[in-house]
Amino acid sequence: MKVPPRLQPLVEDGLIDEVLFPLMSGKEADIFVVRSGTRTRCAKVYKEAYKRSFKKAAAYTEGRKVRNTRRARAMEKGSRYGRKQQEETWQNAEVDALYRLDRADVRVPEPYGCYDGVLLMELVTDEDGDVAPRLADVMMSEEQALEDFAQVLRYIVRMLCAGLVHGDLSEFNILVDPDGPVIIDLPQAVDASANNNARAMLLRDVQRVTNYYGLFAPSVLDTRYGEEIWQLFEDGELTPEHSLTGLFADAENAADVDSVMLEIRAALREEEERLQRLRDEEDD
């Protein structure tokens, strides 16, 4: 096929020998299957910010550290240079996450580098050498669902122990090869300690995979792994091989919302009365 313009520099530099076919077009990138020497690989071409449809990106980038102070200031100001740096930071986040998670024994595609907005990485394949299917396209037995669900939970735990939350995990960004689940799509991965949205995102990640595996193994639908995992993390007790139970008890002293609302209303009334007194004094 004709080489897309964004992949042409990689062809000229010898990183890619041939573009075989487009694999998919996603919300933040277009993906192509390419040949590098004798190996078939995957080239992820990130879309520019104005073309991306990934929602609420600011919620994901909160807490990401930028070491270069000039770059950080430019990003804050939103200058042309700053926007370019934001794009590079967004793209490099996936590369950094892939390397970090590989070291943490989480199955992710092996990265080969990011070049001018193109991430070159391993192509995950099935036993016939074809592109591995997404979890959303896989049917399985109850036994297989329970086994794979447990494995994905282990990966989520290991990710959190490595300081990351996927942030957008679902059956659509988990591939299944002969050895089991493989986690993909990580540009939005968040810093578990520095991002105020990390807990909510982890709970959502766990709930999504629970709901999907629950289609084949309904027993998992009654579990509360997300809350259990986060509580262990907050308490400093989570380890990469922690044995989970799926059980979680809400705090006995749950917040008394009605009492809080009464306090708020009382404070508002007092403030209204104070302002009225001031107005009355001015009239006098």
HUBEL-V10585 format. One record per residue. N is the residue number from 1. RES is the residue in one small letter. PHI is phi in whole degrees, -180 to 180 (NA if undefined). OMEGA is omega in whole degrees, 0 to 359 (NA if undefined). D_LAST is the distance of its C-alpha to the last C-alpha in Angstrom with 1 decimal. Layout:
N,RES,PHI,OMEGA,D_LAST / N,RES,PHI,OMEGA,D_LAST
This chain:
1,m,NA,178,85.0 / 2,k,-66,182,83.4 / 3,v,-73,176,81.4 / 4,p,-61,183,77.7 / 5,p,-54,183,76.2 / 6,r,-70,180,74.1 / 7,l,-95,183,77.3 / 8,q,-57,179,79.5 / 9,p,-60,179,78.7 / 10,l,-72,176,79.7 / 11,v,-68,181,83.0 / 12,e,-64,180,83.6 / 13,d,-87,177,83.0 / 14,g,80,178,85.4 / 15,l,-79,177,82.8 / 16,i,-127,178,83.5 / 17,d,-97,182,87.0 / 18,e,-159,173,86.2 / 19,v,-96,187,83.3 / 20,l,-83,179,84.7 / 21,f,-169,175,82.1 / 22,p,-75,181,78.4 / 23,l,-96,179,77.3 / 24,m,-168,174,73.8 / 25,s,-120,184,70.6 / 26,g,-107,184,67.5 / 27,k,-71,178,63.8 / 28,e,-126,182,63.9 / 29,a,-162,169,67.6 / 30,d,-106,185,71.0 / 31,i,-121,181,73.9 / 32,f,-125,171,77.5 / 33,v,-94,185,80.8 / 34,v,-130,176,82.7 / 35,r,-114,175,85.9 / 36,s,-123,186,86.1 / 37,g,66,179,89.8 / 38,t,-96,185,91.2 / 39,r,-104,174,87.9 / 40,t,-95,184,85.5 / 41,r,-132,183,81.9 / 42,c,-121,178,78.4 / 43,a,-117,181,76.3 / 44,k,-102,183,72.6 / 45,v,-99,182,71.1 / 46,y,-70,176,67.3 / 47,k,-79,176,65.3 / 48,e,-69,188,62.9 / 49,a,-54,185,59.3 / 50,y,-72,178,58.5 / 51,k,-98,182,61.4 / 52,r,-77,178,60.6 / 53,s,-110,181,59.0 / 54,f,-68,189,58.3 / 55,k,-84,172,54.7 / 56,k,55,182,52.0 / 57,a,-58,181,54.2 / 58,a,-61,180,51.3 / 59,a,-66,182,51.2 / 60,y,-87,184,54.8 / 61,t,-85,179,54.7 / 62,e,-57,176,51.9 / 63,g,91,178,53.3 / 64,r,-73,184,56.4 / 65,k,-91,175,57.2 / 66,v,-117,187,58.2 / 67,r,-71,182,60.1 / 68,n,-77,185,60.2 / 69,t,-67,178,56.9 / 70,r,-63,179,57.5 / 71,r,-64,181,58.0 / 72,a,-63,180,54.9 / 73,r,-64,180,52.7 / 74,a,-65,179,54.2 / 75,m,-66,178,53.7 / 76,e,-66,182,50.0 / 77,k,-76,180,49.6 / 78,g,76,178,51.5 / 79,s,-70,179,53.9 / 80,r,-59,177,57.3 / 81,y,-61,181,58.9 / 82,g,-64,179,56.3 / 83,r,-65,178,56.9 / 84,k,-64,179,60.6 / 85,q,-67,176,60.2 / 86,q,-61,179,58.1 / 87,e,-63,181,61.0 / 88,e,-65,179,63.5 / 89,t,-64,179,61.4 / 90,w,-61,182,61.2 / 91,q,-70,182,65.0 / 92,n,-68,179,66.0 / 93,a,-60,180,64.0 / 94,e,-69,179,66.6 / 95,v,-62,179,69.5 / 96,d,-60,181,68.0 / 97,a,-64,180,67.3 / 98,l,-61,179,70.8 / 99,y,-65,182,72.4 / 100,r,-65,183,70.1 / 101,l,-74,175,70.8 / 102,d,-62,177,74.5 / 103,r,-67,181,74.6 / 104,a,-87,179,72.7 / 105,d,66,171,75.5 / 106,v,-103,182,73.4 / 107,r,-75,177,75.6 / 108,v,-137,176,74.2 / 109,p,-62,178,76.1 / 110,e,-73,180,77.6 / 111,p,-84,177,75.8 / 112,y,-117,177,77.9 / 113,g,127,179,75.2 / 114,c,-119,186,72.5 / 115,y,-128,177,73.5 / 116,d,50,176,71.1 / 117,g,80,177,69.1 / 118,v,-125,178,72.2 / 119,l,-95,178,72.7 / 120,l,-99,185,76.4 / 121,m,-150,179,77.1 / 122,e,-60,172,79.6 / 123,l,-94,180,80.3 / 124,v,-80,186,80.2 / 125,t,-125,176,83.2 / 126,d,-88,185,84.8 / 127,e,-67,178,88.4 / 128,d,-94,181,89.8 / 129,g,87,176,88.0 / 130,d,-84,180,85.7 / 131,v,-58,181,81.9 / 132,a,-65,180,80.6 / 133,p,-75,171,78.5 / 134,r,-74,178,74.9 / 135,l,-56,181,74.1 / 136,a,-62,183,72.7 / 137,d,-104,185,76.2 / 138,v,-110,171,78.1 / 139,m,-99,183,79.3 / 140,m,-152,176,80.2 / 141,s,-78,177,81.4 / 142,e,-61,180,79.2 / 143,e,-62,179,81.0 / 144,q,-66,179,80.5 / 145,a,-62,180,76.8 / 146,l,-64,180,76.3 / 147,e,-67,182,78.2 / 148,d,-71,177,76.3 / 149,f,-61,179,72.9 / 150,a,-62,180,73.6 / 151,q,-69,178,74.7 / 152,v,-63,177,71.5 / 153,l,-61,178,69.4 / 154,r,-62,179,71.5 / 155,y,-66,178,70.7 / 156,i,-62,178,66.9 / 157,v,-64,180,67.1 / 158,r,-65,176,69.1 / 159,m,-61,182,66.7 / 160,l,-66,177,63.8 / 161,c,-65,176,65.9 / 162,a,-86,176,66.4 / 163,g,93,185,62.6 / 164,l,-125,169,62.4 / 165,v,-121,182,61.1 / 166,h,-56,175,62.7 / 167,g,92,180,59.5 / 168,d,-149,186,61.2 / 169,l,-77,177,64.2 / 170,s,-164,178,65.8 / 171,e,-66,181,69.2 / 172,f,-91,175,69.0 / 173,n,-128,167,69.1 / 174,i,-126,175,71.7 / 175,l,-96,179,75.3 / 176,v,-127,176,78.3 / 177,d,-110,183,81.5 / 178,p,-58,180,84.6 / 179,d,-97,177,83.0 / 180,g,118,185,79.8 / 181,p,-69,175,76.1 / 182,v,-132,182,75.1 / 183,i,-84,179,71.4 / 184,i,-130,175,70.5 / 185,d,61,185,67.6 / 186,l,-127,180,65.6 / 187,p,-66,182,63.5 / 188,q,-96,181,60.3 / 189,a,-53,186,61.3 / 190,v,-110,176,58.3 / 191,d,-74,186,58.1 / 192,a,-63,183,57.8 / 193,s,-93,187,55.9 / 194,a,-101,183,53.7 / 195,n,-104,182,52.6 / 196,n,-67,181,49.8 / 197,n,-95,188,51.3 / 198,a,-59,182,54.7 / 199,r,-61,181,54.5 / 200,a,-61,180,53.5 / 201,m,-70,178,56.2 / 202,l,-64,179,58.8 / 203,l,-60,179,58.0 / 204,r,-68,178,58.2 / 205,d,-57,183,61.6 / 206,v,-65,181,63.0 / 207,q,-64,180,61.9 / 208,r,-64,181,63.4 / 209,v,-71,176,66.8 / 210,t,-62,181,66.7 / 211,n,-62,182,66.1 / 212,y,-71,180,69.0 / 213,y,-64,178,71.5 / 214,g,-66,176,70.4 / 215,l,-65,182,72.0 / 216,f,-107,179,75.3 / 217,a,-134,186,74.6 / 218,p,-55,182,72.0 / 219,s,-63,183,71.9 / 220,v,-74,183,69.8 / 221,l,-68,180,66.9 / 222,d,-93,182,66.0 / 223,t,-91,179,65.7 / 224,r,-133,183,62.6 / 225,y,-65,182,64.1 / 226,g,-59,179,61.1 / 227,e,-63,179,58.9 / 228,e,-64,181,61.8 / 229,i,-62,183,62.6 / 230,w,-67,179,59.0 / 231,q,-63,177,58.5 / 232,l,-63,179,61.8 / 233,f,-64,180,60.7 / 234,e,-62,181,57.4 / 235,d,-82,180,59.2 / 236,g,73,184,61.7 / 237,e,-108,183,64.6 / 238,l,-79,176,65.6 / 239,t,-124,183,69.0 / 240,p,-57,182,70.9 / 241,e,-111,182,73.3 / 242,h,-59,178,70.9 / 243,s,-85,183,72.2 / 244,l,-90,179,69.5 / 245,t,-110,185,69.2 / 246,g,83,181,66.8 / 247,l,-103,177,64.9 / 248,f,-157,179,61.2 / 249,a,-106,176,59.1 / 250,d,-65,179,55.3 / 251,a,-58,180,53.3 / 252,e,-64,180,53.2 / 253,n,-92,180,49.6 / 254,a,-65,182,48.3 / 255,a,-61,177,44.7 / 256,d,-89,186,42.6 / 257,v,-62,181,40.8 / 258,d,-60,179,39.0 / 259,s,-65,179,37.5 / 260,v,-62,180,36.5 / 261,m,-64,177,34.7 / 262,l,-63,179,32.9 / 263,e,-63,180,31.7 / 264,i,-64,181,30.5 / 265,r,-63,179,28.6 / 266,a,-63,179,27.0 / 267,a,-65,179,25.9 / 268,l,-65,179,24.5 / 269,r,-62,180,22.5 / 270,e,-62,180,21.1 / 271,e,-67,178,20.1 / 272,e,-63,179,18.5 / 273,e,-65,180,16.5 / 274,r,-64,180,15.5 / 275,l,-65,179,14.4 / 276,q,-66,178,12.4 / 277,r,-62,179,10.6 / 278,l,-64,179,10.0 / 279,r,-65,180,8.8 / 280,d,-64,180,6.3 / 281,e,-66,179,5.1 / 282,e,-66,180,5.4 / 283,d,-67,180,3.8 / 284,d,-71,NA,0.0
